């Protein structure tokens, strides 16, 4: 881009996706400016006591359900002293450390300029989805959505109904059942739990819906703290009737864990339109009807795992494209997007890794697929990626080492190591030959 004006690019939102979008723009020599509607970075991971309309926010007790080594950015490891599964305050701290260390905050401002391209990184967990249950408008109990739920205060000794079993619903239920007099969960969707004896068996095949993770739910059901019920049929003035004909009276509070609806009100419907909470995007990023090819939606996916490394990879696909093309020249959808996909040759080369660093190959083949692997080879390779892979287990377990354990155990790992080396040698042989 020598002798050419830098491409100006607008990033909407300074959360987990927006921050990495700014960083990837800078890596490619673009000129990003980020518009953030709130007074802070971090997006929904930044907890506030106040409910802000249109602004997503975690609960006060939210803990990440993905381990820190799997959810970090590929070139910025989460500090080893942070817990294996971080509280929301630590995730927010990590995002601010990322922004401060890479000096990203100076690009987060309200500017009024003309931009050549736009990355939409706004959260799709901001608009509440409230089902229209019969009689809901007549219910005398307090009704809120999980987006507005902050903590367990004001729920002591109350009779609470939580609607829908998902990650949010389970988090709320397992927290409130410790202080409420009775808590019931109305099952609209039961995710990834097949315990018929606990009344949690789903009525659809495995993996046909998003997974829910909870270490606590089964124990709470077993102790009677959480009572699992069928889906809600209708509400009464002071209670609820379920689809199996049973009912509960004197419900004090209803918490709707009924997911979110999303949209892009700042974009014209001719560019992108959301229908029934679904959106048509090429490669999960590009509006197919965008003739200018200057708009991408980042992080609008439902992954199994953390969004941070996925948003980072999406941004790394986009920025090289816009830095190499005249975005106003209408280069054609196939050419631009195919070029973007070539930028994902960042993952490790199996044959090269086996020949150059067999020990690292062992860690890659048999270890977790952490984001550092994306930077071993290819464009944007990071020299510290291999060291981060070698030390990922040390960072994982460091916060657990709070006291010395001096009991010596018999070392029977010799035979296992030989077996592992043999397996790696065989795999290397098949990959190479």
C-alpha positions in Angstrom: 0.0 0.0 0.0 3.0 2.3 -0.5 2.0 5.6 -1.9 -1.7 4.9 -1.4 -4.0 6.3 1.2 -4.8 3.8 4.0 -8.2 2.1 3.8 -10.5 3.5 6.5 -12.5 0.8 8.2 -15.3 1.2 10.8 -15.6 -1.4 13.5 -18.9 -1.4 15.4 -18.6 -2.6 18.9 -15.6 -2.9 21.3 -16.3 -6.3 22.8 -14.4 -9.6 22.2 -14.9 -9.5 18.5 -14.4 -5.8 18.0 -11.1 -5.7 19.8 -9.5 -8.4 17.7 -11.0 -6.7 14.6 -9.1 -3.5 15.4 -5.9 -5.5 16.0 -6.2 -7.4 12.7 -6.9 -4.1 10.8 -3.7 -2.6 12.3 -1.7 -5.7 11.4 -2.7 -5.3 7.7 -2.0 -1.6 7.6 -5.6 -0.5 7.6 -6.9 2.6 9.5 -9.6 1.4 11.9 -12.0 3.5 14.0 -14.3 1.7 16.5 -17.7 2.9 17.5 -18.7 1.6 20.9 -22.1 2.6 22.3 -21.2 2.2 26.0 -18.5 3.9 28.1 -16.3 0.8 28.3 -14.7 -1.9 26.3 -15.3 -5.6 26.9 -18.9 -5.9 25.6 -21.2 -8.2 27.6 -18.3 -9.4 29.8 -18.3 -6.0 31.6 -20.8 -6.4 34.4 -22.9 -3.4 35.5 -25.5 -3.3 38.3 -27.8 -1.2 36.1 -29.8 -2.6 33.3 -28.9 -0.8 30.1 -31.5 -1.2 27.3 -30.0 -2.7 24.2 -26.8 -3.6 26.0 -25.9 -7.2 26.7 -24.4 -8.0 30.1 -23.4 -11.1 32.0 -24.8 -12.0 35.4 -22.8 -11.1 38.5 -21.9 -14.7 39.1 -21.2 -15.7 35.5 -18.2 -18.0 35.0 -16.9 -18.9 31.5 -17.7 -22.5 30.5 -14.6 -22.7 28.3 -11.1 -23.1 29.8 -8.8 -20.2 29.5 -6.3 -21.9 27.1 -9.1 -22.6 24.7 -10.7 -19.1 24.8 -7.7 -16.8 24.5 -6.5 -14.9 21.4 -3.9 -16.8 19.5 -1.0 -14.3 20.2 -2.0 -13.2 23.7 -2.1 -16.0 26.3 -4.3 -15.5 29.4 -2.1 -15.0 32.5 -1.2 -18.2 34.2 -2.4 -17.0 37.6 -6.0 -16.6 36.3 -8.3 -19.4 37.1 -8.8 -22.3 34.7 -12.5 -21.2 34.2 -12.6 -17.5 34.7 -15.2 -15.4 36.4 -16.7 -12.6 34.2 -14.5 -10.0 36.0 -11.3 -11.8 34.9 -12.5 -12.2 31.3 -13.3 -8.4 31.3 -9.8 -7.8 32.8 -8.2 -10.0 30.1 -10.0 -8.1 27.3 -8.8 -4.8 28.8 -5.2 -6.1 29.1 -5.4 -7.1 25.4 -6.6 -3.6 24.5 -4.0 -1.9 26.7 -1.1 -4.0 25.7 -1.7 -3.6 22.0 -2.8 0.1 22.4 -6.2 -0.5 20.8 -8.2 1.9 23.0 -6.9 4.9 21.1 -8.8 3.7 18.1 -12.1 3.4 20.0 -13.8 6.7 19.6 -16.8 8.5 18.1 -15.6 9.9 14.8 -17.6 11.2 11.9 -15.7 10.2 8.8 -16.2 8.4 5.6 -15.2 4.8 5.7 -14.3 2.4 2.9 -15.4 -0.8 4.7 -17.3 -1.8 7.9 -16.8 -4.7 10.3 -20.0 -5.2 12.4 -18.9 -6.7 15.7 -22.0 -5.8 17.8 -23.3 -8.5 20.1 -26.2 -10.6 19.1 -27.2 -11.2 22.8 -28.8 -7.8 23.4 -32.5 -8.0 22.4 -34.7 -10.1 24.6 -36.9 -12.9 23.1 -40.1 -13.1 25.2 -42.4 -15.9 24.0 -46.1 -15.0 23.9 -47.5 -17.5 26.4 -51.3 -17.4 26.8 -52.2 -15.4 29.9 -48.8 -14.0 30.4 -50.2 -10.4 30.5 -52.4 -11.4 33.4 -49.7 -12.9 35.5 -49.3 -10.9 38.8 -45.8 -12.2 39.5 -42.6 -10.3 38.5 -41.4 -11.3 35.0 -37.9 -10.6 33.7 -35.6 -11.9 31.1 -32.2 -13.3 31.9 -30.6 -10.3 30.2 -31.9 -8.2 33.0 -31.1 -10.7 35.8 -28.1 -9.6 37.9 -27.8 -11.7 41.1 -29.9 -13.6 43.7 -30.8 -10.6 45.8 -34.5 -9.9 46.2 -35.3 -13.6 45.5 -34.9 -14.8 49.0 -37.7 -17.1 50.1 -39.6 -16.5 46.8 -41.3 -19.1 44.6 -39.5 -18.9 41.2 -40.2 -20.3 37.8 -37.3 -20.4 35.3 -38.4 -21.0 31.7 -36.1 -23.0 29.4 -33.1 -25.1 30.3 -30.0 -23.7 28.6 -26.7 -22.4 29.9 -28.4 -19.2 31.1 -31.4 -20.9 32.6 -29.3 -23.5 34.4 -27.0 -20.8 35.8 -29.9 -18.8 37.1 -31.7 -21.9 38.5 -28.7 -23.3 40.4 -28.0 -19.9 41.9 -31.5 -19.0 42.9 -32.4 -22.5 44.4 -30.0 -21.8 47.2 -32.1 -18.8 48.5 -35.6 -19.3 47.1 -38.3 -21.3 48.8 -39.2 -23.3 45.7 -37.8 -23.2 42.2 -39.2 -24.9 39.2 -37.7 -25.1 35.7 -40.1 -25.3 32.7 -38.5 -27.4 30.1 -38.7 -25.8 26.6 -35.4 -27.3 25.5 -33.2 -29.7 27.5 -29.7 -29.7 26.2 -27.1 -32.4 26.3 -28.6 -34.1 29.3 -30.0 -37.6 29.0 -30.9 -38.5 32.5 -34.5 -39.9 32.3 -34.6 -40.5 36.1 -34.0 -36.8 36.6 -36.8 -35.8 34.2 -34.1 -34.2 32.0 -34.2 -36.5 29.0 -34.6 -34.5 25.8 -37.2 -35.3 23.1 -34.8 -34.9 20.2 -31.6 -36.7 19.1 -28.2 -35.9 20.6 -26.3 -32.9 19.1 -29.4 -31.5 17.4 -29.3 -28.4 19.6 -26.7 -26.4 21.4 -25.1 -28.0 24.5 -25.6 -26.9 28.1 -22.8 -27.4 30.6 -23.5 -27.6 34.4 -21.7 -29.4 37.2 -24.5 -28.4 39.6 -27.8 -29.1 38.0 -28.1 -32.9 38.7 -27.2 -32.4 42.4 -29.8 -29.7 42.7 -32.5 -31.8 41.1 -31.5 -34.8 43.3 -31.8 -32.7 46.5 -35.2 -31.3 45.5 -33.9 -27.7 45.2 -34.8 -27.6 41.5 -38.0 -29.2 40.3 -38.1 -30.0 36.5 -41.4 -29.5 34.9 -42.9 -29.7 31.4 -43.2 -26.8 29.0 -45.6 -24.0 30.0 -49.0 -24.3 28.5 -50.5 -21.0 30.0 -50.2 -18.6 32.8 -52.9 -17.8 35.3 -53.3 -14.7 37.4 -51.0 -16.0 40.2 -49.6 -19.3 38.8 -48.9 -21.4 35.8 -50.2 -24.6 34.1 -47.8 -27.0 32.3 -48.4 -29.0 29.2 -48.8 -32.3 31.2 -51.8 -30.8 33.0 -50.1 -30.1 36.3 -49.9 -26.6 37.7 -48.3 -24.4 40.4 -50.0 -21.5 42.2 -48.5 -18.5 44.0 -45.5 -17.9 41.6 -43.7 -14.8 42.8 -41.1 -14.5 40.1 -40.7 -15.7 36.5 -37.3 -15.6 34.8 -37.3 -16.1 31.1 -34.2 -17.8 29.9 -35.7 -17.8 26.4 -32.6 -16.7 24.4 -32.3 -13.6 22.3 -33.5 -12.1 19.0 -31.0 -10.2 17.0 -30.8 -7.7 14.2 -28.9 -4.8 12.7 -31.2 -1.8 12.9 -28.4 0.5 11.7 -28.2 -1.4 8.3 -30.7 -1.1 5.5 -32.8 -4.2 4.9 -31.7 -4.3 1.3 -28.1 -5.0 2.6 -28.9 -7.5 5.3 -32.2 -8.8 6.7 -32.8 -11.1 9.7 -35.8 -13.4 9.4 -37.0 -15.5 12.3 -33.6 -15.1 14.0 -31.8 -16.4 11.0 -29.4 -14.6 8.7 -28.0 -15.5 5.3 -24.2 -14.9 5.3 -21.6 -16.3 2.9 -18.9 -18.0 5.0 -20.9 -16.8 8.1 -19.5 -13.3 7.4 -20.5 -11.7 4.1 -23.9 -10.4 3.1 -24.4 -12.1 -0.3 -26.3 -9.1 -1.7 -23.5 -6.5 -0.9 -22.4 -5.5 -4.3 -19.6 -3.4 -2.9 -18.0 -6.2 -0.8 -17.1 -3.8 1.9 -19.2 -5.2 4.8 -18.6 -8.2 7.1 -20.4 -9.5 10.2 -18.0 -10.7 12.8 -18.9 -13.1 15.6 -22.4 -13.9 14.5 -22.0 -17.6 15.1 -23.0 -20.1 17.8 -19.8 -22.1 18.4 -19.2 -25.0 20.7 -16.6 -23.2 22.8 -15.3 -19.6 23.0 -16.1 -16.8 20.5 -12.7 -15.0 20.9 -10.5 -17.2 18.7 -13.3 -17.6 16.1 -13.8 -13.9 15.8 -10.0 -13.5 15.5 -9.8 -15.9 12.6 -12.7 -14.2 10.8 -11.0 -10.9 11.1 -7.7 -12.3 9.8 -9.6 -13.5 6.7 -11.1 -10.1 6.0 -8.3 -7.6 6.6 -5.8 -9.0 4.1 -8.5 -8.9 1.4 -9.4 -5.2 2.0 -5.7 -4.2 2.2 -4.9 -5.8 -1.1 -7.9 -4.7 -3.2 -9.4 -1.4 -4.1 -12.6 -1.9 -2.2 -14.4 0.7 -4.3 -13.5 -1.1 -7.5 -16.0 -3.8 -7.4 -13.6 -6.7 -7.9 -16.3 -9.4 -7.9 -17.5 -11.5 -5.0 -15.8 -14.8 -5.9 -12.4 -13.3 -6.3 -12.4 -11.2 -3.1 -13.8 -14.0 -0.9 -11.6 -16.7 -2.3 -8.6 -14.5 -1.6 -9.8 -14.1 2.0 -10.0 -17.9 2.4 -6.4 -18.3 1.4 -5.4 -16.4 4.5 -6.5 -19.3 6.7 -3.4 -21.3 5.7 -2.1 -20.3 9.1 -2.6 -23.7 10.7 0.3 -26.0 11.3 1.8 -28.1 8.5 1.8 -31.7 9.7 4.7 -32.9 7.7 6.9 -29.9 8.4 6.1 -30.1 12.1 7.1 -33.8 12.4 10.4 -33.2 10.7 11.4 -29.9 12.3 10.1 -30.3 15.8 8.8 -33.8 16.8 8.3 -32.9 20.4 6.0 -30.0 19.4 4.2 -32.3 16.9 3.5 -34.6 19.9 2.0 -31.7 21.8 -0.1 -30.7 18.8 -1.4 -34.2 17.9 -2.3 -35.3 21.4 -3.0 -32.0 23.1 -5.9 -29.6 23.0 -6.4 -27.5 19.8 -5.5 -24.2 21.4 -5.6 -21.0 19.3 -1.8 -20.7 19.3 -1.7 -23.4 16.6 -3.1 -20.9 14.1 0.1 -19.0 14.3 2.7 -21.7 13.9 3.0 -21.3 10.1 1.6 -19.2 7.4 0.8 -15.5 7.2 1.1 -13.7 10.5 3.2 -16.5 12.1 4.1 -15.8 15.7 7.5 -16.9 17.0 6.2 -17.5 20.5 3.3 -19.7 19.4 5.3 -23.0 19.8 6.4 -21.9 23.4 2.8 -21.1 24.3 1.8 -24.6 23.1 4.5 -26.3 25.2 3.6 -24.4 28.3 -0.2 -24.4 28.0 -0.7 -27.1 30.7 1.5 -25.2 33.1 -0.7 -22.1 32.8 -3.8 -24.2 33.1 -2.8 -25.8 36.4 -0.9 -23.0 38.0 -3.9 -21.4 39.8 -4.6 -24.8 41.4 -1.2 -25.0 43.0 -2.0 -23.2 46.2 0.0 -25.4 48.5 3.0 -27.8 48.1 2.2 -31.5 47.7 5.3 -33.5 48.6 4.0 -37.1 48.5 6.2 -39.0 46.1 4.4 -41.5 43.9 5.9 -44.4 41.9 7.0 -43.3 38.5 5.4 -45.7 36.0 5.4 -43.3 33.1 8.5 -44.8 31.3 6.5 -47.4 29.4 3.8 -44.9 28.5 6.3 -42.4 27.1 7.8 -45.1 24.9 4.4 -46.0 23.7 3.6 -42.4 22.9 6.9 -42.0 21.0 6.1 -45.1 19.0 2.6 -43.8 18.1 4.0 -40.4 17.1 6.7 -42.1 14.9 4.0 -44.2 13.1 1.8 -41.1 12.6 4.7 -39.1 11.2 5.5 -42.0 8.8 2.0 -42.0 7.5 1.8 -38.2 7.2 5.1 -38.0 5.3 4.9 -41.1 3.2 
